[in-house]
Amino acid sequence: MAIDPLLYQKLSGRSGDPYTRLGEALAQDAKKQQQRDELPKGVSGGLKVTRMPGVWMNFLHLFKVWGRK
């Protein structure tokens, strides 16, 4: 699939070779992916994913069971 440079410039308002910009974007993505892969397992650099909703549901279930006795 080819990218028409004139159509690219008209639609995006950016000048330059679209293939160069695409290559730069892919290189940045690859660099970020490599940095994420080098992090210790379980660390993603974002919010820590916890299993708290499941823990709270277990507590609620216990209270429901204890309430029947």
C-alpha positions in Angstrom: 0.0 0.0 0.0 1.4 3.4 -1.0 1.1 6.7 0.8 0.6 9.7 -1.4 2.8 12.5 -0.1 0.6 15.2 -1.4 -2.6 13.7 0.0 -0.8 13.0 3.3 0.3 16.7 3.5 -3.2 17.9 2.6 -5.0 15.7 5.2 -2.6 15.8 8.0 -1.1 19.3 7.6 2.4 17.9 8.1 5.1 18.2 5.6 7.9 15.7 4.9 8.1 12.2 3.7 5.3 10.1 5.3 7.5 7.0 5.3 10.1 8.8 7.3 7.5 9.8 9.9 6.1 6.3 9.9 9.6 4.8 10.5 10.2 7.3 13.3 7.0 6.3 15.0 7.7 2.6 14.6 11.2 3.1 16.0 9.8 5.0 19.1 7.3 2.3 19.6 10.0 -0.4 19.4 12.2 1.5 21.9 9.3 1.8 24.4 8.5 -1.9 24.0 12.1 -2.8 24.7 12.2 -0.6 27.8 9.0 -2.3 29.0 10.4 -5.7 28.3 13.5 -4.9 30.4 11.5 -4.0 33.5 11.2 -6.7 36.2 8.2 -9.0 35.8 5.0 -7.5 37.2 6.0 -3.9 36.6 4.5 -2.2 33.6 5.3 1.4 34.4 1.7 2.3 34.9 -0.9 1.7 37.6 -0.4 -1.6 39.5 -3.2 -4.0 38.7 -4.6 -5.5 41.8 -7.1 -8.2 42.5 -8.9 -6.1 45.1 -12.4 -6.4 43.5 -12.2 -10.2 43.9 -11.0 -9.8 47.5 -13.9 -7.5 48.4 -16.4 -9.9 46.9 -14.9 -12.7 49.0 -15.4 -10.6 52.1 -19.0 -9.8 51.1 -19.7 -13.5 50.5 -18.3 -14.4 54.0 -20.5 -11.8 55.6 -23.6 -13.1 53.7 -22.8 -16.7 54.8 -22.2 -15.6 58.4 -25.4 -13.7 58.5 -27.4 -16.8 57.7 -26.2 -18.6 60.9 
